[in-house]
């Protein structure tokens, strides 16, 4: 099992990559927009430019989302030890292992980064070791919290 600092590093890496990809996409679309030449068929030119503008807007939304994830992850204080599950907790349960930070999904073979707003995080929030909670028709037991 990975330790919490390695898991945090992986989250930061994934969020940073998302930001970089979104920034690259915006730059690529800007270049495409600048290189789009006016053709003799005006409608085709205008349609292509409109599509590029739409893609730029989507890329900006993705950048905003990724930047928010990065800020959320950066705000986690790893030095703060807690006995109860909350933001930044690495939770080992009978049903899986979760790092409550940001919705990044599978980090490693056995650890998933989940949002504090996810149903699983909400079910686990505030629990401590050996607590149990019903979730999706099964009982989830907290084995460890760090």
C-alpha positions as CSV (number, residue, x, y, z in Angstrom):
1,X,0.0,0.0,0.0
2,X,1.2,3.5,-0.9
3,X,1.7,6.0,1.8
4,X,-0.4,9.2,1.9
5,X,2.3,11.5,0.6
6,X,2.9,9.4,-2.5
7,X,-0.9,9.4,-3.1
8,X,-1.0,13.1,-2.7
9,X,1.9,13.5,-5.2
10,X,0.0,11.3,-7.7
11,X,-3.1,13.5,-7.3
12,X,-1.0,16.7,-7.8
13,X,0.6,15.1,-10.9
14,X,-2.7,14.1,-12.4
15,X,-4.3,17.5,-11.8
16,X,-1.2,19.3,-13.2
17,X,-1.3,17.2,-16.3
18,X,-5.0,18.1,-16.8
19,X,-4.2,21.8,-16.5
20,X,-1.3,21.4,-19.0
21,X,-3.5,19.5,-21.5
22,X,-6.2,22.1,-21.3
23,X,-3.7,25.0,-21.7
24,X,-2.2,23.2,-24.7
25,X,-5.6,22.6,-26.2
26,X,-6.4,26.3,-25.9
27,X,-3.1,27.3,-27.5
28,X,-3.6,24.8,-30.4
29,X,-7.1,26.1,-31.0
30,X,-5.9,29.7,-31.0
31,X,-3.2,28.8,-33.6
32,X,-5.9,27.1,-35.7
33,X,-8.1,30.1,-35.4
34,X,-5.3,32.5,-36.5
35,X,-4.3,30.2,-39.4
36,X,-7.9,29.8,-40.7
37,X,-7.9,31.7,-44.0
38,X,-10.9,33.2,-45.6
39,X,-12.1,31.0,-48.4
40,X,-14.2,31.9,-51.4
41,X,-17.1,30.1,-49.7
42,X,-17.8,32.5,-46.8
43,X,-20.2,30.2,-45.0
44,X,-17.6,27.5,-44.8
45,X,-15.1,29.9,-43.3
46,X,-17.5,31.3,-40.8
47,X,-18.7,27.8,-39.8
48,X,-15.1,26.6,-39.2
49,X,-14.3,29.7,-37.1
50,X,-17.5,29.3,-35.0
51,X,-16.6,25.6,-34.4
52,X,-13.1,26.6,-33.3
53,X,-14.6,29.2,-30.9
54,X,-16.9,26.6,-29.4
55,X,-14.0,24.2,-28.9
56,X,-12.0,27.1,-27.2
57,X,-14.9,27.7,-24.8
58,X,-15.0,24.0,-23.9
59,X,-11.2,24.0,-23.4
60,X,-11.5,27.0,-21.2
61,X,-14.1,25.3,-19.1
62,X,-11.9,22.2,-18.8
63,X,-9.0,24.4,-17.7
64,X,-11.2,26.1,-15.1
65,X,-12.3,22.6,-13.8
66,X,-8.7,21.3,-13.8
67,X,-7.4,24.4,-12.0
68,X,-10.1,24.0,-9.4
69,X,-9.1,20.4,-8.8
70,X,-5.4,21.4,-8.5
71,X,-6.3,24.1,-5.9
72,X,-8.5,21.6,-4.0
73,X,-5.7,19.1,-3.8
74,X,-3.1,21.7,-2.9
75,X,-5.2,22.9,0.0
76,X,-5.0,19.5,1.7
77,X,-2.8,19.5,4.8
78,X,-1.0,16.2,5.0
79,X,0.6,17.0,8.4
80,X,-2.8,17.1,10.1
81,X,-3.5,13.8,11.7
82,X,-7.1,12.9,12.2
83,X,-8.9,10.0,13.8
84,X,-12.1,10.8,11.9
85,X,-12.6,10.7,8.1
86,X,-12.5,14.0,6.4
87,X,-10.8,15.9,3.6
88,X,-7.4,14.4,2.9
89,X,-8.1,11.1,4.6
90,X,-6.7,7.9,3.2
91,X,-9.4,5.4,4.2
92,X,-9.0,1.6,4.0
93,X,-12.4,-0.1,4.1
94,X,-13.7,-3.6,3.6
95,X,-15.0,-2.5,0.1
96,X,-12.1,-0.5,-1.2
97,X,-9.4,2.2,-0.5
98,X,-10.2,5.8,-0.9
99,X,-8.3,9.1,-0.7
100,X,-10.8,11.9,-0.1
101,X,-9.5,14.8,-2.1
102,X,-10.7,15.3,-5.7
103,X,-12.6,13.2,-8.2
104,X,-9.6,11.8,-10.0
105,X,-10.5,8.1,-10.0
106,X,-8.0,5.3,-9.9
107,X,-4.6,6.5,-8.7
108,X,-3.0,3.2,-8.1
109,X,-4.1,-0.4,-8.4
110,X,-5.7,-0.3,-5.0
111,X,-6.5,3.4,-4.3
112,X,-9.2,5.7,-5.7
113,X,-9.2,9.5,-5.3
114,X,-12.8,10.6,-4.7
115,X,-14.5,13.9,-4.1
116,X,-15.7,14.8,-0.7
117,X,-19.1,15.3,-2.3
118,X,-19.2,11.7,-3.7
119,X,-21.8,9.3,-2.2
120,X,-19.0,7.1,-0.7
121,X,-17.2,10.0,0.9
122,X,-20.5,11.4,2.3
123,X,-21.2,7.9,3.8
124,X,-17.8,7.7,5.3
125,X,-17.4,11.3,6.5
126,X,-16.8,11.6,10.2
127,X,-16.4,7.9,10.8
128,X,-13.5,6.4,12.6
129,X,-11.7,3.0,12.6
130,X,-14.0,0.0,13.2
131,X,-17.2,2.0,12.4
132,X,-19.6,0.5,9.8
133,X,-22.0,2.1,7.5
134,X,-24.5,0.7,5.0
135,X,-23.8,1.6,1.4
136,X,-25.5,0.3,-1.7
137,X,-27.0,-2.7,0.1
138,X,-23.7,-3.7,1.7
139,X,-22.0,-2.9,5.0
140,X,-18.7,-1.0,4.6
141,X,-16.3,-1.3,7.6
142,X,-13.6,1.3,8.2
143,X,-10.3,-0.6,8.7
144,X,-7.9,2.3,8.9
145,X,-7.8,6.1,8.6
146,X,-4.7,8.2,8.0
